[in-house]
Amino acid sequence: MSISPSITGRNALVFLAVVAGGAALYWMRGILTPLAMAVFLAVMIDSFARVLLQRVPRFPKDLALPSAILLSIAMFGLSVWVVTANGASFVGQMRDYAPRLNDVIAQVASLVGVKVAPTIGDLINQLNPTRYAGAAAQSLQNFASNAVLVLIYLGFIIASRRGFSRKIVALYPHHAERDGAMQLFQRIRNGIEQYLWIQTVTGLIIAVAAWAVMMLVGLDNAMFWAFLIFIAAYIPILGGAIGCILPPLFALVQFPHSFWPAVILFAALEVIYFVVGNVILPRMQGDTLNMDPTVVLLSLAVWGALWGVTGMFLSTPLTVAVMLILAQFDGTRWIAILLSEDGDPSGAALDTPPPGAAPKKRGVRAASRQNSIKGT
């Protein structure tokens, strides 16, 4: 079979563009990471505003966005309160866990044939935590600076959102091109909202069920662990591993004379994650995101390598957006087909808003025509 030189050159050019784009994303991660997080939060706040307009009868339209912002601030404050209220007691209990942890280490050492088991103090001294103090302080400083940048970007994005429709009209003066651009934007936004809706609902189900099991077992700081499990649910695959492993490990420390609480907790968490991941999640997700499971794992690794924890958190919505954009061009459509699950990366299933989002009351062409009237 002969391959046209033009096709070979085009594919090579696409490959080089992907490599150069990845290098640029990594090189500019300090700027792009807070911006991407701010855009994600802006879409979330806009979704809250549209839900208020749809679900609350006669809700003032001018108060929808401010109410959504206040709701987001309240949720963030509640999260900070949960962490501070439960984290302080967790740190205090860690001091009492030291003798129990030594007993666990001794039991494990006897099982593997080690005659003299090290203590937790010996292990800490071998790790030499002082050499990591500078890196930890630098990480905290970067987190604080990135949080400030995210808030600044978010404020400017919300302030400039009113001019978006006029920019679309100026960029695409013809109705056909404008309809296509608006449809692509709507699909990307619906994809992000679909991801938010699915991960939030499934994360709440897992966190509440895990909290109930941890309370029955008697694990300390069950609310703190349930909150961490809920946050970790937004990271595909890796979040499930964290939620299944960490609480049973601390159950071993809390109950050093019996392995049964840790075994029961681990088995219960595995059942919860299995039911949610194989029964509830497929029914909620359906074919809307249309991403191959292997691509989900690969995107987690790629975006994590490029942008760290923030890239892992945003890996799925970023990959959905990239797939939809690549599907619009003939030269890159084959990449979008490989990323999709059923070979159709157009994202037609995303034309339907996710549950909880306001349905479209008019077509794309009607919206673009009204925007053109406003723009003129």
PyMOL commands that set and color helices and strands:
alter all, ss='L'
color gray80, all
select helices_A, chain A and resi 5-27+29-55+61-112+120-127+129-159+161-171+175-217+222-232+238-254+260-285+293-313+315-326+333-339+348-351+364-375
alter helices_A, ss='H'
color red, helices_A
deselect
rebuild
show_as cartoon
